[in-house]
Amino acid sequence: MGFLDILLIGVGLSMDAFAVSVCKGLAMKKINYKEAFIIALFFGGFQALMPFMGYCAGTALADYIEAVDHWIAFVLLVIIGGKMLVEAIKGMKDKQCECKLKEEENKFSFVEIFMLAIATSIDALAVGVTFALVKSVNIGYSIIVIGITTFVISFAGVFIGNKFGDRYQHKAEMVGGVILILIGVRILLVDLGYWPF
């Protein structure tokens, strides 16, 4: 897996964090740089930690499932991407933004950000398992790229939410879902010898 693959996975995984960051920005009357930084730091940190944990778990199982590892990686990425697509489409149909809460309910809280960071990075745990199955992944390099990507996208999400509202929330989740599905397909085709590049 090259830099572009890892970057795209990072972008795909960060879309849930982006959607929550948009909500947080929407709730701010004026941009608070300190809060935006803390939100991005938590989301980026957990998006880096979870793949590492998944990688450790997957490495323990890798020898037992080597014959079908590419299929497992494919299925995991398609399930994660498909789930993101379904949630985004459902959200667009409802035409509601989950973040339109009363302002007092949306006040900054470390505990809430911590819980949201865990919730938005669960998918990254499964991606970490796929990293263990795809032999060409440098896990240290990968989690740094994913963490930085999520940090930047989450930081930007707070600003986008504050300036433009929730109009990009569901579209971003759809893009993230499609990216993860396509990478899953690529992993499968490469392993089966059908990928020309």
Secondary structure per residue as TSV (DSSP state, phi and psi in degrees):
chain	resnum	aa	ss	phi	psi
A	1	M	-	360.0	127.9
A	2	G	-	-92.7	-178.8
A	3	F	H	-58.1	-43.6
A	4	L	H	-62.1	-42.0
A	5	D	H	-59.9	-47.7
A	6	I	H	-64.5	-42.1
A	7	L	H	-61.0	-45.1
A	8	L	H	-64.7	-38.4
A	9	I	H	-62.5	-43.4
A	10	G	H	-59.2	-42.8
A	11	V	H	-64.1	-46.6
A	12	G	H	-59.5	-46.4
A	13	L	H	-67.1	-30.4
A	14	S	H	-79.6	-4.5
A	15	M	H	-67.6	-33.1
A	16	D	H	-65.5	-43.7
A	17	A	H	-63.4	-38.0
A	18	F	H	-60.8	-45.7
A	19	A	H	-60.8	-42.3
A	20	V	H	-68.7	-38.5
A	21	S	H	-63.1	-38.5
A	22	V	H	-59.1	-44.1
A	23	C	H	-59.2	-44.5
A	24	K	H	-64.8	-40.3
A	25	G	H	-65.6	-36.9
A	26	L	H	-62.9	-33.2
A	27	A	H	-79.6	-12.8
A	28	M	-	-87.3	129.7
A	29	K	S	-66.1	-40.0
A	30	K	S	-137.8	144.7
A	31	I	-	-58.3	128.7
A	32	N	-	-108.6	105.5
A	33	Y	H	-62.0	-37.4
A	34	K	H	-64.7	-46.6
A	35	E	H	-65.1	-40.6
A	36	A	H	-60.6	-41.8
A	37	F	H	-64.7	-44.4
A	38	I	H	-64.8	-42.9
A	39	I	H	-58.2	-49.9
A	40	A	H	-63.5	-38.3
A	41	L	H	-64.9	-45.1
A	42	F	H	-62.7	-48.8
A	43	F	H	-64.8	-44.9
A	44	G	H	-64.3	-41.0
A	45	G	H	-62.7	-45.9
A	46	F	H	-72.3	-32.3
A	47	Q	H	-68.3	-23.1
A	48	A	H	-84.5	-39.0
A	49	L	H	-68.8	-43.6
A	50	M	H	-62.7	-44.7
A	51	P	H	-61.3	-34.9
A	52	F	H	-63.7	-43.3
A	53	M	H	-64.0	-42.4
A	54	G	H	-64.2	-38.6
A	55	Y	H	-62.2	-43.4
A	56	C	H	-61.8	-42.6
A	57	A	H	-67.2	-42.8
A	58	G	H	-66.4	-35.5
A	59	T	H	-62.1	-36.5
A	60	A	H	-65.8	-27.7
A	61	L	H	-99.5	-12.5
A	62	A	H	-53.6	-42.9
A	63	D	T	-64.2	-30.6
A	64	Y	T	-80.0	-23.8
A	65	I	S	-120.2	20.9
A	66	E	G	-56.0	-36.3
A	67	A	G	-66.6	-27.1
A	68	V	G	-121.8	17.9
A	69	D	H	-59.8	-37.9
A	70	H	H	-66.8	-34.0
A	71	W	H	-68.9	-40.0
A	72	I	H	-65.4	-44.5
A	73	A	H	-59.2	-44.6
A	74	F	H	-60.2	-50.5
A	75	V	H	-62.4	-44.2
A	76	L	H	-60.6	-46.6
A	77	L	H	-67.4	-37.6
A	78	V	H	-67.5	-40.0
A	79	I	H	-64.0	-46.5
A	80	I	H	-63.2	-48.2
A	81	G	H	-63.1	-41.9
A	82	G	H	-63.1	-40.7
A	83	K	H	-61.9	-42.7
A	84	M	H	-63.1	-42.2
A	85	L	H	-62.1	-48.1
A	86	V	H	-60.3	-44.9
A	87	E	H	-64.4	-38.7
A	88	A	H	-67.6	-44.6
A	89	I	H	-64.8	-42.3
A	90	K	H	-61.2	-43.3
A	91	G	H	-63.5	-37.2
A	92	M	H	-69.3	-36.9
A	93	K	H	-67.8	-39.8
A	94	D	H	-68.6	-23.1
A	95	K	T	53.4	38.5
A	96	Q	-	-127.6	144.6
A	97	C	-	-104.8	123.0
A	98	E	T	-62.5	-15.8
A	99	C	T	-89.3	-1.2
A	100	K	-	-80.8	72.7
A	101	L	-	-104.2	168.0
A	102	K	-	-62.1	145.7
A	103	E	G	-57.8	-37.8
A	104	E	G	-67.2	-24.9
A	105	E	G	-78.4	-15.9
A	106	N	G	-106.8	18.2
A	107	K	-	-67.2	152.1
A	108	F	-	-66.0	132.5
A	109	S	-	-145.7	126.3
A	110	F	H	-60.5	-40.2
A	111	V	H	-63.3	-43.9
A	112	E	H	-64.6	-44.0
A	113	I	H	-63.2	-40.1
A	114	F	H	-59.2	-47.9
A	115	M	H	-65.3	-41.1
A	116	L	H	-65.6	-37.5
A	117	A	H	-63.3	-40.0
A	118	I	H	-66.2	-47.9
A	119	A	H	-60.2	-40.3
A	120	T	H	-81.4	-7.4
A	121	S	H	-112.1	5.9
A	122	I	H	-60.7	-40.6
A	123	D	H	-59.1	-33.3
A	124	A	H	-65.4	-26.8
A	125	L	H	-62.1	-46.6
A	126	A	H	-65.7	-37.1
A	127	V	H	-64.8	-35.9
A	128	G	H	-59.9	-37.1
A	129	V	H	-62.3	-41.9
A	130	T	H	-64.4	-34.2
A	131	F	H	-60.3	-37.4
A	132	A	H	-67.9	-28.0
A	133	L	H	-85.9	-25.9
A	134	V	S	-91.8	107.8
A	135	K	T	-63.6	-22.7
A	136	S	T	-88.9	19.0
A	137	V	-	-99.1	127.4
A	138	N	-	-91.6	105.9
A	139	I	H	-64.8	-39.3
A	140	G	H	-60.8	-49.2
A	141	Y	H	-61.6	-42.8
A	142	S	H	-64.1	-45.4
A	143	I	H	-70.5	-28.8
A	144	I	H	-65.9	-46.1
A	145	V	H	-62.7	-46.0
A	146	I	H	-64.3	-43.4
A	147	G	H	-62.6	-46.1
A	148	I	H	-66.3	-42.0
A	149	T	H	-59.7	-46.8
A	150	T	H	-65.9	-39.7
A	151	F	H	-57.4	-51.1
A	152	V	H	-63.0	-45.5
A	153	I	H	-67.5	-38.6
A	154	S	H	-67.5	-42.2
A	155	F	H	-60.0	-45.3
A	156	A	H	-64.9	-35.9
A	157	G	H	-59.7	-38.8
A	158	V	H	-61.0	-44.5
A	159	F	H	-67.0	-42.4
A	160	I	H	-63.3	-43.4
A	161	G	H	-61.8	-39.7
A	162	N	H	-70.1	-37.3
A	163	K	H	-88.6	-39.3
A	164	F	H	-117.0	-2.5
A	165	G	T	78.4	-152.8
A	166	D	T	-97.5	12.9
A	167	R	T	-64.7	-22.7
A	168	Y	T	-99.9	-2.5
A	169	Q	H	-58.9	-57.2
A	170	H	H	-73.5	-32.8
A	171	K	H	-62.9	-40.5
A	172	A	H	-63.6	-41.1
A	173	E	H	-63.8	-37.1
A	174	M	H	-64.0	-44.9
A	175	V	H	-60.2	-44.8
A	176	G	H	-59.5	-43.3
A	177	G	H	-62.1	-44.8
A	178	V	H	-63.2	-42.9
A	179	I	H	-58.9	-47.4
A	180	L	H	-64.9	-39.3
A	181	I	H	-62.8	-46.3
A	182	L	H	-63.5	-38.2
A	183	I	H	-67.6	-37.8
A	184	G	H	-60.2	-43.9
A	185	V	H	-63.1	-42.6
A	186	R	H	-62.1	-43.7
A	187	I	H	-57.5	-44.8
A	188	L	H	-64.2	-46.2
A	189	L	H	-66.2	-38.0
A	190	V	H	-62.3	-46.4
A	191	D	H	-67.8	-31.1
A	192	L	H	-85.1	-5.3
A	193	G	T	84.7	17.2
A	194	Y	-	-100.8	-1.0
A	195	W	-	-92.1	120.9
A	196	P	-	-75.8	-15.5
A	197	F	-	-100.3	360.0
